[in-house]
Amino acid sequence: MTDMQMHFTENDLSEMLGTMLRQRTASAKDLAHRIRVDPRAAEGYRAGRHLPPLPVFFRIVGALGDDIREALQNPVETHARLTAEIDAAERAAAEKRRIRDALAGRPAGVEAVSPASEGVQAR
């Protein structure tokens, strides 16, 4: 087994899926509605108590995106990819803030102050 390979038990996978489902759905009822299952079953998936049967898993992927499937199949690689995507998005956002601030005549790194933050109510 290489450093990048990892073995997961069914319990590990159900806990990982449960964590992702809790992060991406508001409640068991929300998940149940999205994937057309009983709310009690959805709560079990969100709690990480058990894995869904394959047809339900495909509905989860369809409802919540392919990152879920990919994360369960290749957690290390998916983590690295998502981290790189987040870093790129943060760099792009910082560049847009720099341009916005330059257009507003503010020095780089100086945040704009809204009237509400100064205790002045907008009219």
FIBA-685904 format. One record per atom (N, C-alpha, C, O, CB): residue in one letter; residue number from 1; x, y, z; atom name. Coordinates in pm, whole numbers. Glycine has a CB too. Layout:
<lodos>
   residu   num       xx       yy       zz   atome
        a   NUM        X        Y        Z      CA
...
</lodos>
This chain:
<lodos>
   residu   num       xx       yy       zz   atome
        m     1       85     -118        0       N
        m     1        0        0        0      CA
        m     1       89      124        0       C
        m     1      179      136       83       O
        m     1      -97        0      123      CB
        t     2       65      217      -93       N
        t     2      143      340     -100      CA
        t     2       91      439        4       C
        t     2      -11      418       68       O
        t     2      138      400     -241      CB
        d     3      165      549       18       N
        d     3      124      653      113      CA
        d     3      -12      713       77       C
        d     3      -87      754      165       O
        d     3      229      763      120      CB
        m     4      -43      719      -52       N
        m     4     -167      781      -95      CA
        m     4     -287      687      -85       C
        m     4     -401      732      -89       O
        m     4     -153      831     -237      CB
        q     5     -263      558      -72       N
        q     5     -373      464      -60      CA
        q     5     -416      453       85       C
        q     5     -334      452      176       O
        q     5     -333      326     -115      CB
        m     6     -545      445      104       N
        m     6     -599      430      238      CA
        m     6     -709      327      233       C
        m     6     -780      315      133       O
        m     6     -650      566      294      CB
        h     7     -724      253      339       N
        h     7     -833      157      348      CA
        h     7     -933      209      449       C
        h     7     -897      252      559       O
        h     7     -781       16      387      CB
        f     8    -1059      204      411       N
        f     8    -1164      252      498      CA
        f     8    -1262      139      524       C
        f     8    -1290       58      436       O
        f     8    -1236      373      436      CB
        t     9    -1311      135      643       N
        t     9    -1416       38      676      CA
        t     9    -1550       97      635       C
        t     9    -1560      215      603       O
        t     9    -1415        2      829      CB
        e    10    -1653       14      636       N
        e    10    -1787       62      605      CA
        e    10    -1828      169      705       C
        e    10    -1894      266      668       O
        e    10    -1889      -54      607      CB
        n    11    -1788      154      831       N
        n    11    -1820      254      933      CA
        n    11    -1752      387      900       C
        n    11    -1814      493      915       O
        n    11    -1776      204     1072      CB
        d    12    -1625      383      856       N
        d    12    -1555      506      818      CA
        d    12    -1629      577      705       C
        d    12    -1649      698      709       O
        d    12    -1411      474      776      CB
        l    13    -1669      498      605       N
        l    13    -1738      557      489      CA
        l    13    -1873      615      529       C
        l    13    -1910      723      482       O
        l    13    -1755      452      380      CB
        s    14    -1947      545      613       N
        s    14    -2078      598      654      CA
        s    14    -2061      725      736       C
        s    14    -2142      817      724       O
        s    14    -2157      492      735      CB
        e    15    -1957      733      818       N
        e    15    -1932      855      895      CA
        e    15    -1891      970      803       C
        e    15    -1936     1083      823       O
        e    15    -1823      831      999      CB
        m    16    -1807      942      702       N
        m    16    -1767     1047      608      CA
        m    16    -1888     1096      530       C
        m    16    -1907     1217      513       O
        m    16    -1659      995      510      CB
        l    17    -1971     1003      482       N
        l    17    -2091     1042      409      CA
        l    17    -2184     1123      499       C
        l    17    -2239     1224      457       O
        l    17    -2164      919      353      CB
        g    18    -2201     1078      623       N
        g    18    -2287     1151      716      CA
        g    18    -2240     1294      738       C
        g    18    -2321     1386      741       O
        g    18    -2292     1079      849      CB
        t    19    -2111     1312      753       N
        t    19    -2056     1447      771      CA
        t    19    -2086     1534      649       C
        t    19    -2129     1649      663       O
        t    19    -1903     1441      794      CB
        m    20    -2064     1479      530       N
        m    20    -2092     1556      408      CA
        m    20    -2240     1588      395       C
        m    20    -2277     1699      355       O
        m    20    -2045     1478      284      CB
        l    21    -2326     1493      429       N
        l    21    -2470     1518      420      CA
        l    21    -2515     1623      520       C
        l    21    -2601     1706      488       O
        l    21    -2547     1388      442      CB
        r    22    -2459     1622      640       N
        r    22    -2496     1724      739      CA
        r    22    -2450     1862      692       C
        r    22    -2518     1961      719       O
        r    22    -2433     1691      876      CB
        q    23    -2337     1869      624       N
        q    23    -2287     1998      576      CA
        q    23    -2367     2050      458       C
        q    23    -2374     2171      437       O
        q    23    -2141     1986      538      CB
        r    24    -2426     1961      380       N
        r    24    -2490     2003      255      CA
        r    24    -2642     2000      258       C
        r    24    -2706     2038      160       O
        r    24    -2443     1916      145      CB
        t    25    -2700     1958      368       N
        t    25    -2846     1959      379      CA
        t    25    -2886     2023      510       C
        t    25    -2813     2016      610       O
        t    25    -2904     1816      368      CB
        a    26    -3003     2087      510       N
        a    26    -3048     2159      629      CA
        a    26    -3098     2065      739       C
        a    26    -3085     2096      857       O
        a    26    -3159     2255      591      CB
        s    27    -3154     1952      699       N
        s    27    -3213     1861      797      CA
        s    27    -3234     1725      731       C
        s    27    -3216     1708      610       O
        s    27    -3347     1917      852      CB
        a    28    -3272     1628      814       N
        a    28    -3306     1497      759      CA
        a    28    -3427     1509      666       C
        a    28    -3434     1442      563       O
        a    28    -3335     1395      873      CB
        k    29    -3520     1595      702       N
        k    29    -3640     1614      618      CA
        k    29    -3600     1672      482       C
        k    29    -3654     1630      379       O
        k    29    -3742     1707      689      CB
        d    30    -3508     1766      481       N
        d    30    -3458     1824      356      CA
        d    30    -3394     1715      270       C
        d    30    -3424     1704      151       O
        d    30    -3356     1937      385      CB
        l    31    -3304     1636      330       N
        l    31    -3240     1528      256      CA
        l    31    -3342     1427      205       C
        l    31    -3336     1385       90       O
        l    31    -3136     1458      344      CB
        a    32    -3437     1389      291       N
        a    32    -3539     1292      253      CA
        a    32    -3618     1340      131       C
        a    32    -3648     1263       40       O
        a    32    -3635     1266      371      CB
        h    33    -3651     1468      131       N
        h    33    -3725     1525       18      CA
        h    33    -3641     1521     -110       C
        h    33    -3692     1485     -216       O
        h    33    -3767     1670       49      CB
        r    34    -3514     1557      -99       N
        r    34    -3427     1562     -217      CA
        r    34    -3402     1426     -279       C
        r    34    -3394     1413     -401       O
        r    34    -3295     1625     -180      CB
        i    35    -3390     1323     -195       N
        i    35    -3353     1190     -248      CA
        i    35    -3468     1091     -241       C
        i    35    -3449      972     -269       O
        i    35    -3233     1135     -171      CB
        r    36    -3586     1138     -205       N
        r    36    -3708     1057     -204      CA
        r    36    -3695      931     -117       C
        r    36    -3711      819     -164       O
        r    36    -3743     1017     -346      CB
        v    37    -3664      954       11       N
        v    37    -3661      845      109      CA
        v    37    -3737      889      233       C
        v    37    -3771     1006      248       O
        v    37    -3514      804      145      CB
        d    38    -3764      794      320       N
        d    38    -3828      822      448      CA
        d    38    -3734      910      532       C
        d    38    -3613      887      532       O
        d    38    -3864      689      523      CB
        p    39    -3787     1008      604       N
        p    39    -3701     1093      688      CA
        p    39    -3618     1016      790       C
        p    39    -3508     1058      825       O
        p    39    -3786     1194      760      CB
        r    40    -3670      903      839       N
        r    40    -3591      824      935      CA
        r    40    -3468      764      868       C
        r    40    -3361      757      929       O
        r    40    -3678      712      995      CB
        a    41    -3483      720      744       N
        a    41    -3367      667      671      CA
        a    41    -3267      780      645       C
        a    41    -3147      763      662       O
        a    41    -3410      601      536      CB
        a    42    -3319      897      605       N
        a    42    -3231     1012      579      CA
        a    42    -3155     1050      706       C
        a    42    -3037     1085      699       O
        a    42    -3313     1133      528      CB
        e    43    -3221     1045      821       N
        e    43    -3153     1077      947      CA
        e    43    -3040      977      973       C
        e    43    -2933     1017     1020       O
        e    43    -3253     1076     1065      CB
        g    44    -3061      851      943       N
        g    44    -2956      751      960      CA
        g    44    -2836      777      871       C
        g    44    -2722      759      913       O
        g    44    -3011      613      932      CB
        y    45    -2862      821      747       N
        y    45    -2751      854      656      CA
        y    45    -2677      977      706       C
        y    45    -2554      980      708       O
        y    45    -2803      878      511      CB
        r    46    -2752     1081      749       N
        r    46    -2690     1204      798      CA
        r    46    -2611     1180      927       C
        r    46    -2509     1244      950       O
        r    46    -2796     1311      823      CB
        a    47    -2658     1088     1010       N
        a    47    -2590     1058     1136      CA
        a    47    -2469      968     1116       C
        a    47    -2390      948     1208       O
        a    47    -2687      994     1234      CB
        g    48    -2456      912      996       N
        g    48    -2343      823      969      CA
        g    48    -2361      685     1027       C
        g    48    -2264      612     1047       O
        g    48    -2218      883     1022      CB
        r    49    -2486      649     1055       N
        r    49    -2511      517     1115      CA
        r    49    -2504      405     1013       C
        r    49    -2466      293     1047       O
        r    49    -2647      516     1181      CB
        h    50    -2540      434      889       N
        h    50    -2532      331      786      CA
        h    50    -2523      394      648       C
        h    50    -2559      511      629       O
        h    50    -2654      237      794      CB
        l    51    -2476      316      552       N
        l    51    -2467      361      414      CA
        l    51    -2599      333      343       C
        l    51    -2667      234      373       O
        l    51    -2349      291      340      CB
        p    52    -2635      419      250       N
        p    52    -2759      394      175      CA
        p    52    -2738      283       73       C
        p    52    -2626      257       31       O
        p    52    -2806      523      106      CB
        p    53    -2847      218       31       N
        p    53    -2835      123      -79      CA
        p    53    -2795      198     -206       C
        p    53    -2815      319     -217       O
        p    53    -2969       45      -99      CB
        l    54    -2740      127     -301       N
        l    54    -2685      188     -422      CA
        l    54    -2782      280     -496       C
        l    54    -2742      389     -535       O
        l    54    -2638       81     -515      CB
        p    55    -2909      240     -518       N
        p    55    -3000      333     -587      CA
        p    55    -3017      466     -512       C
        p    55    -3028      572     -574       O
        p    55    -3136      268     -607      CB
        v    56    -3020      460     -380       N
        v    56    -3034      582     -300      CA
        v    56    -2904      663     -308       C
        v    56    -2907      786     -316       O
        v    56    -3068      549     -152      CB
        f    57    -2790      594     -306       N
        f    57    -2662      664     -317      CA
        f    57    -2656      741     -449       C
        f    57    -2608      854     -452       O
        f    57    -2544      564     -308      CB
        f    58    -2703      681     -558       N
        f    58    -2704      750     -687      CA
        f    58    -2794      873     -682       C
        f    58    -2764      975     -744       O
        f    58    -2750      656     -800      CB
        r    59    -2905      865     -609       N
        r    59    -2991      983     -594      CA
        r    59    -2922     1090     -511       C
        r    59    -2939     1209     -537       O
        r    59    -3124      944     -529      CB
        i    60    -2843     1049     -411       N
        i    60    -2767     1147     -332      CA
        i    60    -2668     1220     -422       C
        i    60    -2660     1343     -419       O
        i    60    -2691     1078     -215      CB
        v    61    -2594     1145     -502       N
        v    61    -2498     1207     -594      CA
        v    61    -2570     1299     -691       C
        v    61    -2524     1409     -718       O
        v    61    -2419     1098     -672      CB
        g    62    -2686     1254     -744       N
        g    62    -2762     1337     -835      CA
        g    62    -2811     1466     -770       C
        g    62    -2812     1571     -833       O
        g    62    -2879     1260     -889      CB
        a    63    -2851     1457     -645       N
        a    63    -2905     1575     -575      CA
        a    63    -2797     1668     -521       C
        a    63    -2816     1789     -518       O
        a    63    -2992     1530     -461      CB
        l    64    -2684     1611     -479       N
        l    64    -2585     1693     -407      CA
        l    64    -2451     1707     -478       C
        l    64    -2364     1779     -430       O
        l    64    -2561     1634     -273      CB
        g    65    -2435     1642     -590       N
        g    65    -2315     1662     -667      CA
        g    65    -2216     1547     -661       C
        g    65    -2217     1466     -568       O
        g    65    -2248     1784     -623      CB
        d    66    -2133     1542     -762       N
        d    66    -2039     1432     -780      CA
        d    66    -1923     1435     -679       C
        d    66    -1855     1335     -662       O
        d    66    -1983     1436     -920      CB
        d    67    -1901     1549     -612       N
        d    67    -1795     1555     -511      CA
        d    67    -1817     1451     -402       C
        d    67    -1720     1400     -345       O
        d    67    -1788     1696     -449      CB
        i    68    -1941     1420     -373       N
        i    68    -1970     1320     -268      CA
        i    68    -1919     1184     -311       C
        i    68    -1850     1117     -234       O
        i    68    -2122     1314     -239      CB
        r    69    -1951     1143     -433       N
        r    69    -1903     1014     -483      CA
        r    69    -1751     1012     -488       C
        r    69    -1688      915     -445       O
        r    69    -1961      985     -622      CB
        e    70    -1694     1117     -541       N
        e    70    -1549     1124     -554      CA
        e    70    -1480     1122     -418       C
        e    70    -1376     1057     -402       O
        e    70    -1509     1250     -630      CB
        a    71    -1536     1192     -321       N
        a    71    -1475     1197     -187      CA
        a    71    -1474     1060     -121       C
        a    71    -1380     1026      -49       O
        a    71    -1548     1297      -99      CB
        l    72    -1578      981     -144       N
        l    72    -1582      848      -85      CA
        l    72    -1489      752     -157       C
        l    72    -1432      662      -95       O
        l    72    -1723      794      -86      CB
        q    73    -1472      769     -288       N
        q    73    -1384      680     -364      CA
        q    73    -1237      715     -344       C
        q    73    -1153      625     -328       O
        q    73    -1419      686     -511      CB
        n    74    -1204      843     -344       N
        n    74    -1065      889     -337      CA
        n    74    -1053     1007     -242       C
        n    74    -1033     1120     -286       O
        n    74    -1013      929     -477      CB
        p    75    -1066      984     -111       N
        p    75    -1071     1096      -17      CA
        p    75     -945     1182      -18       C
        p    75     -955     1305       -8       O
        p    75    -1095     1045      122      CB
        v    76     -828     1123      -28       N
        v    76     -704     1201      -23      CA
        v    76     -691     1291     -146       C
        v    76     -661     1409     -134       O
        v    76     -581     1108      -13      CB
        e    77     -715     1233     -263       N
        e    77     -705     1309     -386      CA
        e    77     -813     1418     -393       C
        e    77     -787     1529     -439       O
        e    77     -717     1216     -507      CB
        t    78     -933     1384     -348       N
        t    78    -1041     1482     -351      CA
        t    78    -1012     1597     -256       C
        t    78    -1038     1713     -290       O
        t    78    -1174     1415     -313      CB
        h    79     -959     1567     -140       N
        h    79     -923     1673      -45      CA
        h    79     -820     1766     -108       C
        h    79     -831     1888      -97       O
        h    79     -867     1612       86      CB
        a    80     -719     1709     -173       N
        a    80     -614     1791     -236      CA
        a    80     -673     1877     -348       C
        a    80     -639     1995     -359       O
        a    80     -502     1701     -293      CB
        r    81     -761     1819     -429       N
        r    81     -822     1894     -540      CA
        r    81     -909     2007     -487       C
        r    81     -900     2120     -535       O
        r    81     -905     1801     -629      CB
        l    82     -993     1977     -388       N
        l    82    -1081     2080     -333      CA
        l    82    -1002     2191     -265       C
        l    82    -1038     2308     -274       O
        l    82    -1180     2019     -235      CB
        t    83     -893     2154     -197       N
        t    83     -807     2254     -133      CA
        t    83     -747     2347     -238       C
        t    83     -744     2469     -220       O
        t    83     -696     2187      -51      CB
        a    84     -700     2290     -349       N
        a    84     -643     2371     -457      CA
        a    84     -749     2462     -518       C
        a    84     -721     2578     -549       O
        a    84     -581     2281     -565      CB
        e    85     -870     2411     -537       N
        e    85     -979     2493     -592      CA
        e    85    -1014     2608     -498       C
        e    85    -1037     2720     -543       O
        e    85    -1104     2407     -618      CB
        i    86    -1019     2581     -369       N
        i    86    -1049     2685     -271      CA
        i    86     -940     2791     -271       C
        i    86     -968     2911     -269       O
        i    86    -1065     2624     -130      CB
        d    87     -813     2747     -273       N
        d    87     -701     2842     -276      CA
        d    87     -708     2931     -399       C
        d    87     -687     3052     -390       O
        d    87     -567     2767     -273      CB
        a    88     -738     2872     -515       N
        a    88     -748     2950     -639      CA
        a    88     -862     3051     -630       C
        a    88     -848     3166     -672       O
        a    88     -768     2857     -760      CB
        a    89     -976     3008     -577       N
        a    89    -1090     3098     -562      CA
        a    89    -1059     3213     -466       C
        a    89    -1099     3326     -490       O
        a    89    -1213     3020     -514      CB
        e    90     -987     3183     -358       N
        e    90     -950     3288     -262      CA
        e    90     -852     3387     -324       C
        e    90     -862     3507     -300       O
        e    90     -888     3227     -136      CB
        r    91     -758     3338     -405       N
        r    91     -665     3429     -474      CA
        r    91     -740     3519     -572       C
        r    91     -713     3639     -581       O
        r    91     -555     3350     -548      CB
        a    92     -835     3460     -646       N
        a    92     -914     3538     -741      CA
        a    92     -998     3643     -668       C
        a    92    -1008     3757     -714       O
        a    92    -1005     3446     -824      CB
        a    93    -1057     3606     -556       N
        a    93    -1137     3702     -479      CA
        a    93    -1050     3815     -425       C
        a    93    -1092     3931     -427       O
        a    93    -1209     3631     -363      CB
        a    94     -930     3783     -378       N
        a    94     -839     3886     -327      CA
        a    94     -800     3983     -438       C
        a    94     -791     4104     -415       O
        a    94     -712     3822     -266      CB
        e    95     -778     3931     -559       N
        e    95     -744     4017     -672      CA
        e    95     -862     4108     -708       C
        e    95     -842     4225     -738       O
        e    95     -702     3932     -794      CB
        k    96     -983     4055     -705       N
        k    96    -1101     4138     -733      CA
        k    96    -1120     4246     -627       C
        k    96    -1156     4359     -659       O
        k    96    -1226     4051     -742      CB
        r    97    -1095     4211     -499       N
        r    97    -1104     4312     -393      CA
        r    97    -1000     4421     -415       C
        r    97    -1028     4539     -395       O
        r    97    -1084     4247     -254      CB
        r    98     -879     4382     -457       N
        r    98     -772     4481     -482      CA
        r    98     -815     4576     -593       C
        r    98     -796     4697     -581       O
        r    98     -640     4410     -519      CB
        i    99     -871     4523     -700       N
        i    99     -916     4606     -812      CA
        i    99    -1031     4696     -768       C
        i    99    -1033     4815     -801       O
        i    99     -958     4519     -931      CB
        r   100    -1127     4640     -694       N
        r   100    -1240     4719     -645      CA
        r   100    -1190     4834     -558       C
        r   100    -1235     4947     -574       O
        r   100    -1338     4630     -565      CB
        d   101    -1097     4804     -467       N
        d   101    -1045     4907     -377      CA
        d   101     -968     5014     -454       C
        d   101     -976     5132     -421       O
        d   101     -956     4844     -271      CB
        a   102     -894     4972     -556       N
        a   102     -821     5070     -638      CA
        a   102     -918     5162     -710       C
        a   102     -894     5282     -721       O
        a   102     -729     4998     -740      CB
        l   103    -1027     5106     -760       N
        l   103    -1127     5188     -828      CA
        l   103    -1195     5285     -732       C
        l   103    -1236     5394     -772       O
        l   103    -1232     5099     -894      CB
        a   104    -1206     5247     -606       N
        a   104    -1268     5333     -505      CA
        a   104    -1168     5431     -444       C
        a   104    -1205     5515     -363       O
        a   104    -1332     5249     -395      CB
        g   105    -1041     5420     -484       N
        g   105     -939     5511     -433      CA
        g   105     -888     5475     -294       C
        g   105     -828     5559     -227       O
        g   105     -993     5649     -430      CB
        r   106     -911     5353     -251       N
        r   106     -863     5309     -120      CA
        r   106     -728     5240     -136       C
        r   106     -706     5170     -235       O
        r   106     -965     5214      -52      CB
        p   107     -638     5260      -41       N
        p   107     -513     5186      -44      CA
        p   107     -539     5036      -30       C
        p   107     -640     4995       28       O
        p   107     -419     5234       67      CB
        a   108     -451     4956      -82       N
        a   108     -465     4811      -75      CA
        a   108     -474     4765       70       C
        a   108     -397     4810      154       O
        a   108     -349     4740     -145      CB
        g   109     -569     4677       98       N
        g   109     -584     4619      231      CA
        g   109     -672     4699      326       C
        g   109     -699     4652      436       O
        g   109     -451     4603      293      CB
        v   110     -717     4818      287       N
        v   110     -803     4899      372      CA
        v   110     -948     4864      337       C
        v   110     -991     4882      224       O
        v   110     -775     5052      354      CB
        e   111    -1020     4816      436       N
        e   111    -1159     4775      414      CA
        e   111    -1249     4898      408       C
        e   111    -1226     4997      477       O
        e   111    -1206     4679      524      CB
        a   112    -1351     4888      326       N
        a   112    -1452     4993      320      CA
        a   112    -1535     4988      447       C
        a   112    -1561     4880      501       O
        a   112    -1543     4977      194      CB
        v   113    -1577     5105      495       N
        v   113    -1658     5113      616      CA
        v   113    -1800     5146      573       C
        v   113    -1823     5246      505       O
        v   113    -1603     5219      716      CB
        s   114    -1894     5063      613       N
        s   114    -2033     5088      577      CA
        s   114    -2094     5182      681       C
        s   114    -2049     5183      796       O
        s   114    -2114     4955      568      CB
        p   115    -2195     5260      643       N
        p   115    -2261     5349      740      CA
        p   115    -2315     5273      861       C
        p   115    -2312     5324      972       O
        p   115    -2375     5425      673      CB
        a   116    -2363     5152      840       N
        a   116    -2420     5075      952      CA
        a   116    -2313     5040     1054       C
        a   116    -2342     5035     1173       O
        a   116    -2486     4946      900      CB
        s   117    -2189     5016     1010       N
        s   117    -2084     4979     1104      CA
        s   117    -2036     5099     1184       C
        s   117    -1972     5081     1288       O
        s   117    -1968     4917     1030      CB
        e   118    -2065     5220     1138       N
        e   118    -2026     5340     1213      CA
        e   118    -2138     5387     1305       C
        e   118    -2124     5490     1371       O
        e   118    -1986     5452     1117      CB
        g   119    -2247     5314     1310       N
        g   119    -2358     5354     1395      CA
        g   119    -2453     5452     1330       C
        g   119    -2544     5504     1394       O
        g   119    -2305     5414     1520      CB
        v   120    -2433     5478     1200       N
        v   120    -2519     5568     1126      CA
        v   120    -2623     5483     1053       C
        v   120    -2588     5389      982       O
        v   120    -2438     5658     1026      CB
        q   121    -2747     5517     1070       N
        q   121    -2851     5440     1003      CA
        q   121    -2873     5496      863       C
        q   121    -2879     5617      843       O
        q   121    -2982     5444     1085      CB
        a   122    -2885     5406      767       N
        a   122    -2913     5447      630      CA
        a   122    -3057     5496      623       C
        a   122    -3145     5443      691       O
        a   122    -2889     5330      530      CB
        r   123    -3080     5596      541       N
        r   123    -3215     5652      526      CA
        r   123    -3272     5617      393       C
        r   123    -3385     5655      362       O
        r   123    -3215     5803      544      CB
</lodos>
